[in-house]
Amino acid sequence: MFESRLAAVAARIEARLGDHLSGDEGALAGAPDRLLQAMRHGALGGGKRLRPFLLIESAALFGLTEDDVLNCATALEAIHCYSLVHDDLPAMDDDDLRRGQPTVHKAYDEATAILAGDSLLTLAFALVAGERALPAEARVEIALLLARDAGAAGMAGGQALDLAAESTELSEAEIARMQALKTGALIAFACEAGAIAGNAGADERHRLRRFGEIIGLAFQLADDLLDETADASQLGKAAGKDRARGKKTLPALFGIEWTRRRLAELVAEAEGVLAPFGDRAEVLIAAARFIAERDR
């Protein structure tokens, strides 16, 4: 049931992204066709769309429908896709494959990939501003939160720490902080933005944020574990590159069995944080388990 729900949301996000990336209307009307093609290459045709799913399901805790937050969820996926396009560049992780396809800079060129990422980033804020189902105050707060969690104090800052760490040793706490920014910030945003959209109280909003932080760490742990144990056909990208480049990960520091135990602990912690929501949080708890146990 969970995976069918995740797939249904992914299809909806894919369709909404496709509509916006057609360039027929809205913020991208009149954009150069080659740039739009590169944006579509980087954003469409795959991916679990987990972050928008978390935003939609977090908002559902407070009575909102998928349609109420669809543009905000699509904006979050646009941010995530922009980060992947830039992350794959030669100056960053220098990857040739993403989701089993050539990365944008391989399919087009580096300059076009940079511009495609830039354009996906700016599109996201147009989508949040245009979420007319939400009050203006909520849209502004979500936009401010997204700017923080995607920027230097969030995802981009984590990427900077990750790049710097290739040539130095890090402690467990330093690795966890880096990953909390690089990966966890957007996942925490997804959950907190759903609470903001639903006009949640301070305690409820805090719980959703904390849940997102926990599963964000679990997501990165599972991702790093896969880099150690899976092959390229499972991942849709090169395997083993983190260790080869000297990237600092917790599985590399503590081993595979430690990582699996830690993932189980994080799922239990996530369940505890959402316990006051009772059965209403069933889908989000299933998402935490899915994140920790995924095999690709």
Buried (B, 14 or more C-beta within 10 A) or exposed (E): EBEEBBEEBBEBBBEBBEEBBEBEEBBBEEBEEEBBBBBBBBBBEEBBBBBBBBBBBBBBBBEBEBEBBBBBBBBBBBBBBBBBBBBBBEEBBBBEBBBEBBBBBBBBEEEBBBBBBBBBBEBBBBBBBBBEBBEEEBBBBBBEBBBBBBEEEBBBBBBBBBBEBEEEEBEEEBBBBBBBBBBBBBBBBBBBBBBBBBBBEEEBBBBBBBBBBBBBBBBBBBBBBBBBBBEEEEBBBBBBBBBEEEBBBBBBBBEEEEBBEBBBEBBEBBBEBBEEBEEBBBBBBBBBBBBBEBEE
